[in-house]
Amino acid sequence: MIYKANFDGCEFYDPSALGVWHYWRLLPDIPDNWRISLGEGDTFLQRADRLAAGLGLRRVFLKNEATNPSGSFVDRGVAVEISHAGSLGFRRLSCFSRGNLGVSLSAYGAKVGLETQIYTPPTIERGKLYQLIAYNANVTFCRRLSQNRVRHLRQQGFYHVTSTSPYFLAGLKTIAYEIASQVNPQYIIFPVGEGGNISMFWEGLKDLRMLGVAEIRPRLVAVQSEGCMPIVRAFNRGDGQIVWKGGVKTIFGDIAVPSPSLGYMVLHALKESGGRALAVSDREILEATRDLARWEGLLAEPAAASTIAALRKMAENDSISKDDTVVCIITGSGLKEPYLGSPIGRGARSIAAKARASSRIGVTKSHILKLVMEKPCHGYWIKKKLAERYGIEISTASIYQHLNELTDAGLLSATPELGGKRRKINYTITPLGRRAIQ
């Protein structure tokens, strides 16, 4: 049923504050002149009647975190984290991120004029890479960031941000405060990678119960991909071993964390709430992405739509009543990750290919196509050969921007290598690409 916890007049709630700072009394103590906001939070709770009807349910809601400023729930945590860093006098920020954390940090850094250094795998989705470039972040591609490198960054005056910082996690709790004022569900479904969002949601509900202002007690559901599901396996086995050793075999990196840093907190929240953990296939995730867009007009990044895939699975195996109220957390925008292999993307790819292939290809892109015509290859090899053969020296970020644009145009195809500790994307020229370069 719809539920309204009335926070008006409560000491912890400030309706005049911006963004997550409505709840500044429940957040870490940061001087008010350093409480930075881009308007994060206060996200829409959308009633999904068409989706519910298709699944044989009555009340399904979508908490649309894609409407946050940089397009994901991460903005809640970064608003608090960067406010703390700024209040301490830091002018340089750094992080290692698969996408959303780096994008958000760069956006908030741009807002207050702080330098941002983002380390990210070369497999980052093109939409997120474009955001980093637009926010003027310094981008360095790497598979991982060593502790020695982190120490060096700190010695150079960088405030290094991680998804386990207490300030970042405190900001994530605000989603619990909002949902408590919007609905009283029996289930809330989260996509899970590192585990911060779902575990902090549960801590946020505890805050409200301690204050005596809200008593909602939903069961939490954690969703991961079958190709990397350490939390699902640990919860269902009950053995507490939260490490995935089978190799990452999913294309959705946001929910593919072999050793999640907050895994134990997730297990605790699931057990305490009487919840469950489910794994879904990549195909089920892509189908859910399509259904969410076509039935509810909401384009989510596939990792976020995994909650819909899990809801479908729960409905099909009768582990949920048709009268239960369910909230699916939609953590990020699909514009960040236009996965062109999906049922949605194929039509867009065809249109893009026809439109762009007829336009003039620049010198750098022509040379890239010639190199890829020789053999399937990855970005680092192309960067090296551009410099050796043609004297073109450009940044790694620019190489991947060119490759993503050529892939969008249908001139190249990009194939992730699954399995192993290091994932590469191999690029192959398409028949359309061959015709274009000829």
TORDRENDREN-10225 format. One line per 5 residues: number of its first residue (from 1); their letters; for each residue x, y, z of C-alpha. Coordinates in steps of 0.001 Angstrom, whole numbers, padded with zeros to 6 digits. Layout:
// residues N
NUM	a	X/Y/Z ~ ...
***
This chain:
// residues 438
1	miyka	000000/000000/000000 ~ 001000/003608/-000422 ~ 002575/004932/002736 ~ 003571/008413/003768 ~ 005960/008854/006658
6	nfdgc	005530/012532/007428 ~ 008910/014107/008121 ~ 007559/017656/008372 ~ 008538/019074/011730 ~ 011059/016309/012409
11	efydp	014371/017633/013703 ~ 016384/015567/011233 ~ 014568/016880/008132 ~ 015298/020267/006538 ~ 012920/020974/003619
16	salgv	014823/024134/002666 ~ 018116/022301/002031 ~ 019240/021091/-001399 ~ 019481/017482/-002587 ~ 020559/014900/-000023
21	whywr	021152/017710/002442 ~ 017464/017579/003393 ~ 018812/014993/005825 ~ 022023/016744/006831 ~ 021445/016036/010512
26	llpdi	021635/012290/009728 ~ 024760/012729/007592 ~ 028389/013329/008651 ~ 029039/016786/010069 ~ 030209/018980/007184
31	pdnwr	030244/022821/007255 ~ 027156/024162/005511 ~ 029240/026266/003093 ~ 030749/023020/001762 ~ 027526/021046/001337
36	islge	027719/020581/-002419 ~ 024690/019558/-004445 ~ 023763/019182/-008103 ~ 020170/018343/-007195 ~ 020679/014664/-006400
41	gdtfl	018000/012701/-004596 ~ 014237/013261/-004441 ~ 013969/010771/-007309 ~ 010663/009709/-008781 ~ 008827/006610/-007559
46	qradr	007036/005456/-010691 ~ 004070/003124/-010524 ~ 004623/000432/-013161 ~ 001118/-000806/-013925 ~ 001834/-002215/-017408
51	laagl	004887/-004068/-016176 ~ 002961/-005396/-013183 ~ 000093/-006614/-015364 ~ 002514/-008431/-017660 ~ 003918/-010288/-014648
56	glrrv	000561/-011014/-013039 ~ 001187/-008618/-010154 ~ -000777/-005649/-008845 ~ 001634/-003152/-007338 ~ 005109/-002658/-008757
61	flkne	007058/000580/-008307 ~ 010289/001770/-009911 ~ 012602/003996/-007881 ~ 014204/005832/-010796 ~ 017727/006752/-009732
66	atnps	018569/007488/-013369 ~ 017176/011001/-012809 ~ 020132/011908/-010578 ~ 022421/014582/-012103 ~ 025029/012261/-013639
71	gsfvd	022500/009498/-014260 ~ 023001/007083/-011357 ~ 022409/006500/-007656 ~ 026131/007102/-007011 ~ 025524/010867/-006983
76	rgvav	024005/010554/-003503 ~ 027267/009269/-002060 ~ 029561/011495/-004094 ~ 027710/014650/-002989 ~ 028653/013865/000614
81	eisha	032135/012527/-000196 ~ 033238/015510/-002267 ~ 031764/017939/000270 ~ 033938/016337/002936 ~ 037029/016456/000684
86	gslgf	036446/020113/-000166 ~ 035917/021059/003467 ~ 039355/019568/004261 ~ 040966/021749/001597 ~ 041623/019147/-001105
91	rrlsc	041735/020444/-004685 ~ 042521/017161/-006460 ~ 040384/014019/-006574 ~ 041087/010515/-007846 ~ 039361/007153/-008026
96	fsrgn	039375/003793/-009754 ~ 035983/003133/-011287 ~ 034273/000848/-013777 ~ 032107/003802/-014734 ~ 029470/005410/-012533
101	lgvsl	031679/006441/-009598 ~ 034214/008101/-011893 ~ 031506/009865/-013883 ~ 029828/011203/-010770 ~ 033087/012320/-009170
106	sayga	034029/014161/-012363 ~ 030657/015917/-012534 ~ 030804/017150/-008951 ~ 034468/018023/-009318 ~ 033607/020174/-012332
111	kvgle	030909/021910/-010289 ~ 033430/023214/-007741 ~ 036550/023374/-009914 ~ 038439/020391/-008495 ~ 040857/018394/-010658
116	tqiyt	039752/014789/-011182 ~ 041983/011859/-012128 ~ 039948/008788/-013107 ~ 041426/005319/-013546 ~ 039138/002963/-015430
121	pptie	039322/-000313/-017375 ~ 039428/000032/-021185 ~ 036165/-001925/-021232 ~ 034267/001086/-019834 ~ 030985/001684/-021675
126	rgkly	031213/004372/-024342 ~ 028469/006509/-022808 ~ 030369/006731/-019534 ~ 033624/007480/-021337 ~ 031931/010357/-023163
131	qliay	030720/011740/-019837 ~ 034234/011621/-018376 ~ 035594/013509/-021372 ~ 032778/016062/-021214 ~ 033435/016735/-017509
136	nanvt	037122/017335/-018360 ~ 038416/014453/-016266 ~ 041923/013122/-016734 ~ 041375/009514/-017817 ~ 043918/006722/-017451
141	fcrrl	043095/003172/-018533 ~ 044200/000312/-016310 ~ 042857/-003035/-015130 ~ 043396/-002290/-011461 ~ 044996/000292/-009190
146	sqnrv	047720/-000943/-006853 ~ 048000/000193/-003263 ~ 051418/001656/-004091 ~ 049821/003822/-006753 ~ 047106/004943/-004346
151	rhlrq	049746/005923/-001776 ~ 051611/007864/-004464 ~ 048436/009719/-005419 ~ 047842/010697/-001809 ~ 051403/011934/-001522
156	qgfyh	050702/014147/-004549 ~ 047770/015751/-002774 ~ 044908/013704/-004224 ~ 041872/012811/-002153 ~ 041307/009224/-003251
161	vtsts	037678/008128/-003327 ~ 036445/004554/-002982 ~ 033003/003002/-002791 ~ 033668/001984/000829 ~ 034337/005442/002278
166	pyfla	032080/006182/005276 ~ 031131/009540/003757 ~ 030166/008004/000432 ~ 028162/005261/002140 ~ 026388/007764/004369
171	glkti	025045/009545/001299 ~ 023614/006286/-000065 ~ 021421/005913/003016 ~ 019241/008805/001839 ~ 017414/006537/-000621
176	ayeia	015960/004706/002381 ~ 014702/007942/003869 ~ 012937/008810/000616 ~ 011319/005431/000031 ~ 010056/005386/003614
181	sqvnp	008104/008545/002808 ~ 006748/007129/-000459 ~ 005615/003523/-000096 ~ 005450/000552/002300 ~ 006599/-002437/000208
186	qyiif	006907/-006098/001042 ~ 009976/-006449/-001229 ~ 012688/-004121/-002474 ~ 014981/-005443/-005224 ~ 018531/-004127/-005734
191	pvgeg	021217/-004864/-008345 ~ 024375/-005665/-006401 ~ 028044/-005176/-007240 ~ 030188/-003986/-004339 ~ 027094/-004007/-002126
196	gnism	026978/-000427/-000862 ~ 023502/000526/-002077 ~ 021540/-002375/-000594 ~ 023468/-002508/002692 ~ 023206/001243/003278
201	fwegl	019504/001156/002460 ~ 019038/-001275/005331 ~ 021125/000915/007645 ~ 019012/003915/006639 ~ 015814/002117/007601
206	kdlrm	017374/001327/010965 ~ 018010/005072/011437 ~ 014331/005813/010911 ~ 013179/003013/013212 ~ 015545/004255/015912
211	lgvae	014050/007743/015554 ~ 010548/006268/015734 ~ 009322/007941/012538 ~ 008960/004974/010138 ~ 008431/001264/010684
216	irprl	008586/-000193/007182 ~ 010289/-003614/007145 ~ 010605/-004833/003558 ~ 012399/-007995/002545 ~ 015508/-007165/000554
221	vavqs	016399/-008990/-002659 ~ 019949/-008888/-004066 ~ 020388/-009542/-007805 ~ 023564/-010512/-009634 ~ 024451/-011964/-013012
226	egcmp	024919/-015717/-013317 ~ 028353/-014963/-014771 ~ 029602/-013459/-011485 ~ 027465/-014043/-008391 ~ 029598/-014268/-005237
231	ivraf	026898/-012858/-002954 ~ 024128/-015031/-004399 ~ 026221/-018161/-004024 ~ 027377/-017278/-000496 ~ 023847/-016483/000664
236	nrgdg	022265/-019594/-000839 ~ 025028/-021880/000438 ~ 025226/-020176/003804 ~ 028990/-020602/003899 ~ 030051/-016952/004081
241	qivwk	032695/-017362/001341 ~ 032078/-014236/-000730 ~ 034627/-014717/-003508 ~ 033893/-015661/-007119 ~ 036661/-017836/-008537
246	ggvkt	035005/-019059/-011714 ~ 036039/-016122/-013900 ~ 033796/-013219/-014876 ~ 031437/-014409/-017611 ~ 029072/-011486/-017955
251	ifgdi	029243/-008313/-020016 ~ 027698/-006153/-017264 ~ 030603/-005007/-015119 ~ 028599/-002969/-012595 ~ 027213/-006178/-011077
256	avpsp	030300/-008310/-011756 ~ 032530/-007874/-008728 ~ 034305/-011152/-007879 ~ 035223/-010054/-004344 ~ 032710/-007394/-003219
261	slgym	034133/-005222/-000477 ~ 030808/-004902/001352 ~ 029656/-008467/000785 ~ 029361/-009324/004467 ~ 027174/-006303/005099
266	vlhal	024928/-007403/002226 ~ 024579/-010907/003682 ~ 023751/-009404/007067 ~ 021078/-007140/005574 ~ 019535/-010011/003613
271	kesgg	019384/-012282/006642 ~ 018116/-009592/008980 ~ 015365/-008563/006556 ~ 014333/-012131/005728 ~ 015328/-011480/002143
276	ralav	016885/-013517/-000638 ~ 019516/-013443/-003371 ~ 018870/-014288/-007025 ~ 021007/-014733/-010125 ~ 019762/-013944/-013632
281	sdrei	021332/-014551/-017033 ~ 022640/-011855/-019356 ~ 019872/-012721/-021795 ~ 017234/-012244/-019079 ~ 018809/-008889/-018210
286	leatr	018668/-007697/-021824 ~ 015057/-008821/-022175 ~ 014189/-006944/-018979 ~ 015897/-003819/-020342 ~ 013709/-004032/-023439
291	dlarw	010493/-004671/-021467 ~ 011152/-001804/-019088 ~ 011598/000607/-021991 ~ 008625/-000620/-024025 ~ 006176/-001060/-021180
296	eglla	007107/001809/-018868 ~ 009040/004322/-020967 ~ 012136/003986/-018807 ~ 015482/003276/-020473 ~ 017741/001760/-017814
301	epaaa	021287/000534/-018087 ~ 021081/-003259/-018256 ~ 022684/-003842/-014855 ~ 019915/-001696/-013353 ~ 017216/-003605/-015250
306	stiaa	018441/-006831/-013627 ~ 015940/-006041/-010880 ~ 013124/-006504/-013412 ~ 014609/-009823/-014532 ~ 014674/-010936/-010904
311	lrkma	011090/-009801/-010361 ~ 009986/-011830/-013382 ~ 011754/-014892/-011985 ~ 010076/-014414/-008599 ~ 006664/-014082/-010235
316	endsi	007158/-017147/-012429 ~ 008190/-019429/-009574 ~ 005390/-018126/-007313 ~ 007791/-016926/-004629 ~ 005890/-013655/-004472
321	skddt	002186/-013002/-004013 ~ 000308/-011063/-006663 ~ -000888/-008746/-003885 ~ 002613/-007914/-002629 ~ 003948/-004403/-003161
326	vvcii	007388/-004430/-004773 ~ 009929/-001675/-005416 ~ 012632/-002241/-008049 ~ 015631/000066/-007718 ~ 016650/001363/-011158
331	tgsgl	020192/002464/-010418 ~ 021281/004100/-013677 ~ 020362/005451/-017088 ~ 020494/003362/-020260 ~ 022011/006311/-022099
336	kepyl	025220/005530/-020189 ~ 025426/002042/-021667 ~ 023821/001740/-025124 ~ 024641/-001934/-025455 ~ 024295/-002400/-029199
341	gspig	024119/-006189/-029074 ~ 020798/-006041/-027248 ~ 017331/-006358/-028791 ~ 017004/-002596/-028362 ~ 020392/-001783/-029824
346	rgars	020151/-003658/-033105 ~ 017696/-001187/-034609 ~ 019748/001783/-033422 ~ 022886/000238/-034843 ~ 021346/-000212/-038277
351	iaaka	020162/003396/-038375 ~ 023512/004710/-037113 ~ 025443/002673/-039644 ~ 023454/003993/-042599 ~ 023640/007580/-041392
356	rassr	027316/007687/-040452 ~ 028896/005419/-043030 ~ 027915/007860/-045762 ~ 029695/010736/-044023 ~ 033378/011557/-044524
361	igvtk	035776/009509/-042386 ~ 038612/011562/-040891 ~ 042308/010746/-041296 ~ 042726/009117/-037876 ~ 039649/006926/-038278
366	shilk	040803/005913/-041761 ~ 044130/004740/-040361 ~ 042381/002880/-037538 ~ 040186/001047/-040045 ~ 043242/000109/-042111
371	lvmek	044965/-001299/-039021 ~ 041944/-003320/-037954 ~ 041598/-004634/-041535 ~ 044955/-006351/-041057 ~ 043756/-008383/-038069
376	pchgy	041351/-008217/-035107 ~ 043061/-006177/-032413 ~ 042561/-004190/-029222 ~ 042952/-000503/-028443 ~ 046462/-000525/-027042
381	wikkk	047847/-002217/-030174 ~ 046088/000336/-032384 ~ 047500/003223/-030329 ~ 051010/001819/-030671 ~ 050721/001244/-034430
386	laery	049233/004691/-035085 ~ 052330/006228/-033533 ~ 054829/003861/-035188 ~ 053366/003747/-038675 ~ 051612/007083/-039150
391	gieis	053196/009339/-036528 ~ 049822/009940/-034871 ~ 050231/010158/-031106 ~ 046961/010599/-029220 ~ 045760/009674/-025750
396	tasiy	044304/006287/-024912 ~ 040981/007958/-024107 ~ 040884/009443/-027630 ~ 041678/006042/-029165 ~ 038701/004489/-027439
401	qhlne	036493/007426/-028392 ~ 037369/006825/-032071 ~ 036803/003080/-031684 ~ 033435/003599/-030018 ~ 032315/005986/-032753
406	ltdag	033398/003542/-035467 ~ 031550/000763/-033642 ~ 028421/002907/-033316 ~ 028583/003524/-037062 ~ 028704/-000195/-037745
411	llsat	032168/000018/-039311 ~ 033770/-002042/-036552 ~ 032424/-004778/-034316 ~ 033521/-005017/-030686 ~ 033748/-008386/-028972
416	pelgg	034559/-008649/-025227 ~ 036848/-011505/-024267 ~ 035137/-013265/-021363 ~ 036930/-015181/-018674 ~ 040316/-014737/-017070
421	krrki	041518/-011911/-014880 ~ 041900/-009438/-017741 ~ 039110/-008581/-020105 ~ 039910/-007090/-023495 ~ 037714/-005823/-026283
426	nytit	038808/-007044/-029697 ~ 037792/-004941/-032677 ~ 037037/-006459/-036084 ~ 036228/-004619/-039281 ~ 032747/-005210/-040693
431	plgrr	031805/-005554/-044376 ~ 030416/-002029/-044160 ~ 033758/-000855/-042746 ~ 035645/-002494/-045605 ~ 033447/-000775/-048167
436	aiq	033839/002555/-046403 ~ 037660/002446/-046321 ~ 037819/001243/-049956
***
